[in-house]
Amino acid sequence: MIVSTQRSLTIRCPLCGRLENHTISFFDLARNVPLKISCKCGFDKLTISTKNFKDYYLQIACLICEEIHVIKLSRRELWEQSVIALRCSETGQELGYIGDEAALEKIVKQKQDDIESIMNNLGFDDYFNNPQVMFEVLKHLHQIAAKHQMFCLCGNHQIEIEVFPEKLELHCPICHSLHIIYAETTEDLKIVKQVNSIALTEKGFTSFDASKVHPNLKP
């Protein structure tokens, strides 16, 4: 029996909505190190890990309920099954697919006109007022967060980001502070790119756009 050492993955980013295809290899996991699948915006939407190469654990960020679901797959399921649907454990909604490239392309094509499927052609690029600016802003914010330079003055470093067509809202789930960053124009992007640290005001509400650089955004 010939067993494939590569799988294809199609999944939509729950942060920016971008739909991307990825290829994973058995050898990516050969060193027993978790494999992270990231969106172009920088968001880690899926992590795959194994302890014994018999069972694989997929931690997937859910677009539907905004939780992290853990999906367990056997070695045979992951590397031999034609197509596996990755589903939200709360709603049963499909979040993505993993499997053989040809079979995956076929099922995605079948689903593209189904409005109930997460694999449909929703036109997320049309959702944003300026998609390129928004994606670049998201990418830069991810880089700031990766350096542990996005935090709230209440002491919390786990900042939540909610995406709108023209802006981003940064929330602190501990003290409920709110900070708004606009992402519509090249000037908005220029200002955000000059920022290396973001500190939310404890229990406060703040905002900033291209017309005013907020003191909580520290260059």
WOJO-V154756 format. One record per pair of residues at least 6 apart in sequence whose ideal C-beta (glycine too) atoms are under 8 Angstrom apart, sorted by the first residue. I is the first residue (numbers start at 1). GAP is how many residues later the second one is. Records with the same first field share a line. If there is no record, write none. Layout:
BEGIN
I=GAP / GAP
END
This chain:
BEGIN
3=76 / 77
4=75 / 76 / 96
5=20 / 21 / 22 / 74
6=17 / 18 / 19 / 20 / 95
7=16 / 17 / 18 / 71 / 72 / 91 / 92 / 93
8=13 / 14 / 15 / 90 / 91 / 92 / 93 / 96
9=12 / 13 / 14 / 15 / 28 / 37 / 87 / 88 / 89
10=9 / 10 / 11 / 12 / 86 / 87 / 88 / 94 / 98 / 109
11=8 / 9 / 11 / 26 / 34 / 35 / 49 / 75 / 84 / 85 / 86
12=6 / 7 / 8 / 51 / 83 / 84 / 106 / 107 / 112
13=6 / 7 / 26 / 28 / 30 / 32 / 50
14=29 / 31 / 47 / 48 / 49 / 52
15=24 / 26 / 28 / 30 / 46 / 123 / 146 / 148
16=23 / 25 / 27 / 108 / 118 / 119 / 122 / 147
17=105 / 107 / 110 / 146
18=21 / 22 / 23 / 106 / 117
19=100 / 105
20=19 / 20
22=15
23=78
24=11 / 13 / 24 / 74
26=53
28=7
29=6 / 19 / 20 / 21 / 24 / 27
32=18 / 19 / 21
34=13 / 14 / 15
35=12 / 13 / 14
36=8 / 10 / 11
37=7 / 8 / 9 / 10 / 11
38=6 / 7
39=6
40=95 / 99
41=94 / 97 / 98 / 101
42=96 / 97 / 99 / 100 / 101 / 104
43=18 / 95 / 99
44=17
45=15 / 16
46=12 / 13 / 14 / 15 / 50
47=11 / 12
48=8 / 9 / 10 / 11
49=7 / 8 / 10
50=6 / 7
53=22
54=20 / 21
55=17 / 18 / 19 / 20
56=16 / 17 / 18 / 19 / 22
57=13 / 14 / 15 / 16
58=12 / 13 / 14 / 15 / 28 / 40
59=9 / 10 / 11
60=8 / 9 / 11 / 26 / 35 / 36
61=7
62=6 / 7 / 26 / 28 / 33
63=32 / 55
64=24 / 26 / 27 / 29 / 31 / 54
65=23 / 25 / 26
67=23
69=19 / 20 / 26
71=15 / 16
73=11
77=7
78=6 / 20
81=18
82=17 / 18 / 21
83=14 / 15 / 16 / 17 / 20 / 21 / 24
84=13 / 14 / 15
85=9 / 11 / 12
86=8 / 9 / 10 / 11 / 12
87=6 / 7 / 8
88=7
93=23 / 25
94=17 / 23 / 24 / 25
95=23
96=22 / 23
97=7 / 10 / 11 / 22
98=6
108=11
111=6 / 8 / 9
112=7 / 8 / 9
113=7 / 8
114=6
125=6
127=38
128=6 / 37 / 38 / 55
129=36 / 37 / 55
130=53 / 54 / 55
133=50 / 51 / 52 / 53 / 55 / 56
134=29 / 49
136=53 / 57
137=31 / 44 / 46 / 51 / 52 / 55
138=23 / 25 / 30 / 45
140=52 / 53 / 55
141=9 / 20 / 27 / 40 / 51 / 57
144=6 / 51 / 52 / 53 / 54
145=14
147=49
148=9
149=47 / 48 / 49
150=7 / 9 / 20 / 47 / 48
151=6 / 8 / 47 / 48 / 49
152=7 / 20 / 22 / 23 / 25 / 47 / 48 / 49 / 50
153=24 / 46 / 47 / 48 / 49
154=18 / 20 / 21 / 23 / 48 / 49
155=19
156=16 / 17 / 18 / 19
158=15
159=11 / 12 / 13 / 39 / 41
160=10 / 11 / 12 / 13
161=7 / 8 / 9 / 10
162=6 / 7 / 9
166=16 / 17 / 18
167=13 / 14 / 15 / 16 / 17
168=12 / 13 / 15
169=9 / 10 / 11 / 12
170=8 / 9 / 10 / 11 / 28 / 30
171=6 / 7
172=6 / 28 / 30
175=27 / 28
176=27
177=23 / 24 / 25 / 26 / 27 / 28 / 29
178=22 / 26 / 27 / 28
179=19 / 21 / 22 / 26 / 27 / 28 / 29 / 35 / 37
180=26 / 27 / 28
181=7 / 11 / 26 / 27 / 28
182=6 / 25 / 26 / 27 / 28
183=6 / 9
185=25
187=23
188=21 / 22
190=20
191=17 / 19 / 22 / 26
192=25
194=25
195=22 / 23 / 24
196=22 / 23
197=20 / 21
198=18 / 19 / 20
199=17 / 19
200=6 / 16
201=15
206=8 / 10
207=7
208=6 / 8 / 9
END
